[in-house]
Amino acid sequence: MNPTTLAFFCAGFLLLVAGAELLVRGASRLARAVGISPLVVGLTVVAFGTSSPELAVSLLSASGGQADIAVGNAVGSNIFNVLFILGLAALITPLAVSRQLVRLEVPLMVASAALLPLFAMDGRLGRLDGVLLFAAVLAYTTWAIRRSRRENGAATDEYAREYGEGGDGRSRQGYMLRQLALVVAGLALLLLGSDWLVDGAVALARAFGVGELIIGLTIIAAGTSMPEAATSVMASLRGERDIAVGNVVGSNIFNILAVLGLSAAIAPDGVPVPAGAMAFDIPVMLAASVACLPVFFTGHRIARWEGGLFFGYYLAYTGYLLLRALGHAQLGTFGVAMLWFALPLTVVTLAVTSVRAWRRGVAGAI
C-alpha cells in the first residue's frame, strides 16, 4: 500500500467518526421534532442512509457483471452488522433492546434473510424476485413511519415544550432544518469516508490475488458497513441505544430487500448467486439473524458476554474466509465445525438462557 493510499485509508476512519457523530445527533433530535421514535429513525432513516454504500457498490457491481461482489457485499455486510457491530457495541456498553424490535423487526430481519436462499434456489435472483423484494421494503418503510407517528404523538408535544419558540428565539422550522442539515452532513462524511476505506482495501487485496467473492464478503462488506459500525458505536456511547440497535436491524432488512432487490431488478438477467455463498455464507447470515431472537429476548438487552460471543464468531468467520482464499487443507473441517456445530450450539444455548430468564420473570411476577 503506497503512502497516498494509506493516508486516504486513515482519513476515511476520521471521516466516519465525525459523520457518525453528526448523524446520530441530528437524527435523534429530528425524531423528537416530527413525532417519530428514535427506534424507527434508526430502523429507517439512519439504517437506510448508512446502507447507501452497500446499495451503490452492489448496483454498480450488478450492472457491470460482477455478481460475486454484488452478492458478497450484501451478505457479508449483514454478517458484519450482527456479529461485529452489535458485538462490539455491546462490549462497550450493554444494549437495551426495544420490545417492538423483538416482536416485529427482528422476525422481519430473519424472514428477509430466509427469502434470499428461497428466491435463489435456481442459482440466481431474477428480475421479478428483485421487484418483489424492493416492493417489500417500500411497504415496510411506509408502515413503520405511519405507525410511529400514530403512537408517538406525545413526542411532538415534548418537542414543543423543549425546543419550541421561547427564551432562545429558535423557530420550529429553523431548528428542524439545522438537524436535517446535520443528518445530511453526517451521511456525506460517512459515504466519503467509507469510499476511501474501500478503495484502499480493495487495491491491497487485489495486489495479493484475493478473489472477488472473498473481497465482497470481507473487505467491501466491512468497508461499506463502516458507517453502520461508526453510527452504532457512537449511538451506544451517546446513550441512543434504540438508534444503535435499530440501525443494525434496519440495515440488514434494507441490504436484502433493497440492495439485492434493486440489483436484481436492474440487471438484464438478474444476479447470479455463487454456489459458495449458497453453501456457506448465506447459511451463516441466516444463523446470525436467528441468533438475535434469543439474545434480544433475554431481558430485552444484549449483555457484554453475548456481544463477546458475536464478536468472536465474526473473527472465526473471517478466519474461514482467509482459509478459503488460501485454499487451505483444513478449510472443510473448519467450515463443518462452524456451520453444523458451533452456530447451532450457540443458538440452542441462547434459547435455553432465554427460557430460563422468562421462567424467572414469570416466577417473580407470581
C-alpha positions in Angstrom: 0.0 0.0 0.0 1.6 3.3 -1.1 1.7 6.3 1.3 -1.1 8.2 -0.5 -3.5 5.2 -0.3 -2.6 4.8 3.4 -3.3 8.5 4.0 -6.8 8.2 2.4 -7.4 5.0 4.4 -6.7 6.7 7.7 -8.6 9.9 6.7 -11.6 7.6 5.9 -11.7 6.4 9.5 -11.7 10.0 10.8 -14.5 11.0 8.4 -16.5 8.0 9.6 -16.2 9.0 13.3 -17.2 12.7 12.5 -20.0 11.7 10.2 -21.5 9.2 12.8 -21.4 11.9 15.5 -23.3 14.4 13.3 -25.8 11.7 12.0 -26.7 10.4 15.5 -27.1 13.9 17.0 -29.2 15.2 14.1 -31.4 12.0 13.7 -32.2 11.7 17.5 -33.3 15.4 17.7 -35.2 15.3 14.4 -37.1 12.2 15.6 -38.5 14.1 18.6 -39.3 17.1 16.4 -41.5 15.2 13.9 -43.0 12.7 16.3 -41.1 9.6 15.2 -39.5 7.4 17.8 -35.7 7.1 17.8 -36.1 3.4 17.2 -38.0 3.9 13.9 -35.5 6.6 12.9 -32.7 4.0 13.5 -34.7 1.4 11.5 -35.4 3.7 8.5 -33.6 7.0 8.0 -30.3 6.1 9.8 -30.3 2.5 8.6 -31.1 3.2 5.0 -28.7 6.1 4.9 -25.8 4.2 6.4 -26.6 1.3 3.9 -26.3 3.6 0.9 -22.6 2.5 0.3 -23.8 -1.1 0.1 -26.5 0.0 -2.4 -24.1 1.9 -4.5 -21.5 -0.9 -4.6 -24.0 -3.6 -5.4 -25.8 -1.7 -8.1 -22.5 -0.8 -9.8 -21.3 -4.4 -9.5 -24.6 -6.0 -10.8 -24.8 -3.6 -13.7 -21.1 -4.2 -14.5 -21.5 -8.0 -14.4 -19.6 -8.5 -11.1 -22.3 -10.5 -9.4 -19.9 -12.1 -6.9 -19.1 -8.7 -5.5 -22.8 -7.6 -5.5 -24.0 -10.7 -3.6 -20.9 -10.9 -1.4 -21.2 -7.3 -0.4 -24.8 -7.6 0.8 -24.5 -11.0 2.5 -21.1 -10.1 4.1 -22.5 -6.7 5.3 -25.4 -8.5 7.1 -23.0 -10.9 8.8 -20.7 -8.0 9.8 -23.6 -5.9 11.1 -24.8 -8.6 13.5 -21.6 -10.3 14.6 -19.1 -7.4 14.5 -21.1 -4.2 15.0 -23.6 -5.5 17.6 -20.9 -7.5 19.3 -18.5 -4.5 19.5 -21.3 -2.1 20.6 -22.4 -4.5 23.4 -18.9 -5.0 24.5 -18.6 -1.2 25.0 -21.9 -1.0 26.9 -24.8 -3.5 27.2 -27.5 -2.5 24.8 -31.2 -2.3 25.7 -33.5 -3.7 23.1 -37.0 -2.4 22.5 -39.9 -4.8 22.8 -41.2 -3.6 19.5 -37.9 -4.7 17.9 -38.2 -8.2 19.3 -41.8 -8.6 18.3 -41.7 -7.1 14.8 -38.4 -6.0 13.2 -36.1 -8.9 14.3 -38.6 -11.5 12.9 -38.8 -9.4 9.7 -35.0 -9.4 9.5 -34.9 -13.2 9.9 -37.7 -13.5 7.3 -35.9 -11.3 4.8 -32.7 -13.3 5.3 -34.7 -16.5 4.7 -36.1 -15.1 1.4 -32.7 -14.9 -0.2 -31.9 -18.7 -0.3 -35.5 -19.3 -1.2 -35.5 -17.0 -4.2 -32.0 -18.1 -5.2 -32.7 -21.8 -5.3 -32.3 -21.8 -9.0 -28.9 -20.2 -8.7 -29.9 -16.5 -9.3 -32.1 -13.7 -8.2 -34.3 -12.9 -11.2 -35.7 -9.5 -12.1 -39.1 -10.5 -10.7 -37.5 -11.6 -7.5 -35.8 -8.2 -7.3 -39.0 -6.3 -7.8 -40.8 -8.3 -5.1 -38.0 -7.7 -2.6 -37.9 -4.0 -3.3 -41.7 -3.6 -3.1 -41.5 -5.3 0.4 -39.0 -2.7 1.7 -41.2 0.2 0.4 -44.2 -1.3 2.1 -42.3 -1.8 5.4 -40.9 1.7 5.5 -44.3 3.3 4.8 -45.9 1.2 7.5 -43.2 1.8 10.1 -43.3 5.6 9.8 -47.1 5.8 9.9 -47.3 3.5 12.9 -44.6 5.5 14.8 -46.3 8.8 14.1 -49.6 7.5 15.4 -48.0 6.0 18.5 -45.7 9.0 19.3 -47.9 12.0 19.0 -46.8 12.9 22.5 -43.3 13.3 21.2 -44.3 16.5 19.2 -45.7 18.0 22.4 -42.5 17.2 24.3 -40.6 18.8 21.4 -42.7 21.9 21.6 -42.1 22.3 25.3 -38.3 21.7 25.0 -37.4 23.3 21.6 -40.4 25.4 20.7 -40.4 29.2 20.4 -39.3 30.6 23.6 -36.4 32.0 25.5 -33.7 31.3 22.9 -35.9 32.5 20.0 -35.4 29.5 17.8 -38.3 28.7 15.5 -39.5 25.1 15.0 -38.7 25.3 11.3 -35.3 26.6 11.8 -34.4 24.0 14.4 -35.6 21.2 12.2 -33.7 22.5 9.2 -30.5 22.6 11.3 -31.0 19.0 12.5 -31.7 17.9 8.9 -28.5 19.6 7.8 -26.6 17.6 10.5 -28.1 14.4 9.2 -27.2 15.2 5.6 -23.7 16.3 6.5 -23.2 13.2 8.6 -24.3 10.9 5.7 -22.0 12.8 3.3 -19.0 12.3 5.6 -19.9 8.6 6.2 -20.1 7.9 2.4 -16.9 9.7 1.6 -15.0 8.0 4.5 -16.3 4.5 3.6 -15.4 5.1 -0.1 -11.8 5.9 0.8 -11.6 2.9 3.1 -13.0 0.5 0.4 -10.8 1.8 -2.4 -7.6 1.3 -0.4 -8.6 -2.1 1.0 -9.7 -3.5 -2.4 -6.4 -2.3 -4.0 -4.5 -4.1 -1.4 -6.5 -7.3 -1.6 -6.2 -7.4 -5.4 -2.5 -7.0 -5.2 -2.4 -10.2 -3.2 -4.7 -12.0 -5.7 -7.8 -12.4 -3.5 -10.9 -13.4 -5.4 -13.9 -11.2 -5.9 -16.3 -13.1 -3.7 -13.9 -13.0 -0.8 -13.3 -9.3 -1.4 -17.1 -8.7 -1.4 -17.7 -10.8 1.7 -14.9 -9.2 3.7 -13.2 -6.0 2.7 -16.0 -4.4 0.7 -18.7 -5.7 3.2 -16.7 -4.4 6.2 -15.8 -1.2 4.4 -19.4 -0.4 3.3 -20.6 -1.3 6.8 -18.2 1.1 8.5 -21.0 3.8 8.5 -23.2 1.4 10.4 -20.3 0.5 12.7 -19.4 4.1 13.4 -23.0 5.1 13.9 -24.0 2.2 16.2 -20.9 2.6 18.4 -21.3 6.4 18.6 -25.0 6.0 19.4 -24.2 3.5 22.1 -21.7 5.9 23.6 -24.2 8.7 23.5 -26.9 6.6 25.1 -29.1 6.5 22.0 -29.4 2.7 22.2 -32.5 2.4 20.1 -30.7 4.0 17.3 -27.6 1.7 17.9 -29.7 -1.5 17.6 -32.3 -0.2 15.2 -29.6 0.9 12.8 -28.2 -2.7 12.5 -31.6 -4.4 12.2 -32.9 -1.9 9.7 -29.7 -2.1 7.6 -29.9 -5.9 7.4 -33.5 -5.6 6.2 -32.5 -2.9 3.7 -29.5 -4.9 2.4 -31.6 -7.9 1.4 -34.8 -6.2 0.3 -33.5 -3.0 -1.3 -29.8 -3.6 -2.1 -30.2 -7.1 -3.6 -33.7 -6.4 -4.7 -32.7 -3.3 -6.8 -29.5 -5.0 -8.0 -31.5 -8.0 -9.4 -34.2 -5.7 -10.8 -31.8 -3.6 -12.9 -29.5 -6.4 -14.1 -30.7 -7.7 -17.5 -30.6 -11.3 -16.5 -30.9 -10.9 -12.7 -28.0 -11.5 -10.3 -26.3 -15.0 -10.3 -25.8 -16.2 -6.7 -22.4 -18.1 -6.3 -22.6 -21.7 -5.2 -20.1 -21.0 -2.5 -22.3 -18.3 -1.0 -25.3 -20.6 -1.1 -23.4 -23.4 0.6 -21.8 -21.4 3.5 -22.1 -17.6 3.6 -25.8 -17.3 3.3 -26.5 -20.0 5.9 -24.1 -18.1 8.3 -26.0 -14.9 7.6 -29.3 -16.7 8.4 -27.9 -18.3 11.5 -26.6 -15.0 12.8 -30.0 -13.4 12.2 -31.8 -16.3 14.0 -29.3 -16.0 16.9 -30.6 -12.4 17.5 -34.0 -13.7 18.6 -32.9 -15.4 21.8 -30.2 -12.8 22.5 -32.7 -9.9 22.2 -35.4 -11.7 24.1 -33.2 -12.4 27.2 -34.0 -9.4 29.4 -34.5 -7.3 26.2 -30.8 -6.4 26.2 -27.6 -7.5 24.7 -25.2 -8.3 27.5 -21.5 -8.0 27.3 -20.9 -11.7 27.2 -23.4 -12.0 24.3 -21.6 -9.2 22.5 -18.3 -11.0 23.0 -19.8 -14.2 21.6 -20.9 -12.4 18.5 -17.6 -10.7 18.1 -15.7 -14.0 18.5 -17.9 -15.6 15.8 -17.0 -12.8 13.4 -13.3 -13.4 13.9 -13.9 -17.2 13.3 -15.9 -16.4 10.1 -13.1 -14.1 8.9 -10.6 -16.9 9.6 -12.7 -19.3 7.5 -12.7 -16.8 4.6 -9.0 -16.5 4.8 -8.5 -20.2 4.7 -10.9 -20.3 1.7 -8.9 -17.7 -0.1 -5.7 -19.6 0.5 -7.2 -23.0 -0.4 -6.0 -24.4 3.0 -6.3 -28.1 3.6 -8.3 -27.6 6.8 -11.0 -25.5 5.2 -13.6 -28.3 5.0 -13.1 -29.3 8.7 -13.3 -25.7 9.9 -16.4 -24.9 7.8 -18.2 -28.0 9.1 -17.3 -27.2 12.7 -18.7 -23.7 12.3 -21.8 -24.4 10.3 -23.0 -27.6 11.9 -21.7 -27.4 15.4 -20.7 -24.0 16.8 -23.5 -21.9 15.4 -26.4 -24.3 16.2 -24.9 -24.9 19.7 -24.8 -21.2 20.3 -28.4 -20.8 19.1 -29.5 -23.6 21.4 -27.6 -22.2 24.4 -29.0 -18.7 23.9 -32.5 -20.2 23.6 -32.1 -22.1 26.8 -30.9 -19.0 28.5 -33.9 -17.1 27.2 -36.3 -19.7 28.5 -34.7 -19.6 31.9 -34.9 -15.9 32.0 -38.5 -16.0 31.0 -39.3 -18.5 33.8 -37.6 -16.4 36.4 -39.6 -13.4 35.2 -42.9 -15.4 35.4 -41.9 -16.8 38.9 -41.1 -13.3 40.1 -44.5 -12.0 38.8 -46.3 -14.7 40.7 
